[in-house]
Amino acid sequence: MKKYFSLLFIPMLIGAQMSITTTEQVSRMLTPDVLQASLGFDEQSKNINSIKTDFNAIIDEVKKFDPAAEYCNGGGYNLSPVYNYKNQKPEFVGYSGHLQFNCEFNMVEQFNALNENIKKIISNRVRTTQGALLWSVGSKTEASVEQELQSVLLKKAKVQADNFSKETLLECEVSTVKFNDAAQAKPAPKKMKATVKEISTQNPIQSNKESVISATVAYKCSKK
């Protein structure tokens, strides 16, 4: 775990009191624990009910694979009319629909299994698109690490207060702590859209991420 300390402002000692403001920062390297994948489905038809039927079949298949919604979220779809314009007059063409799932798997085999199940029931009217498979840090892990880092930073601030007490010969304590940002991890590469035939079902490369959290800390020192 890396720790940083940046002294921003130390005003002059007035009487027997002193205020000190610093920026404290701590970080931790995180190992990706989830395999992110996006599954998109598009269809155009003059019959809106055929789109609904095709999309509901896919939704049912995902629910069958993941009944507790442990891996995938989404499943809502948008339907909208499509028009062509001739001589500034709209001509109804049909309906367009889009269905989207965002999933986090523990292993690439789970992704492949869900894909195979969908291929068995999907209509040939549906066009499938997928985002590139990416290893990432899960949202639950990020939230847990954020809380841990906040606790570490608060402990560090108390240690700094003790150091200031020794340096100034005053009694220093933490006055206020303002966390500047939530714990942040270095962003993953941008997801690219591709057809299902272009997606590799092999295990992608894992890269560690650094989670960082910082806070502005005010210390109050007074005569012992």
Protein Blocks (a to p, Z undefined) as FASTA:
>chain_A
ZZddddfbdcddehjaccdddddddddddddfbdcdddddddddfblklmmmmmmmmmmm
mmmmmmnommbgcjiacdddddddeehiacdfbdcdddddddddfbfklmmmmmmmmmmm
pcfkbccddddddddddfklmmmmmmmmmmmmmmmmmmmmmmmmmmnopacddfbdcdfb
dcddddddddddddfklpccbdcdddddddddddddddddddZZ
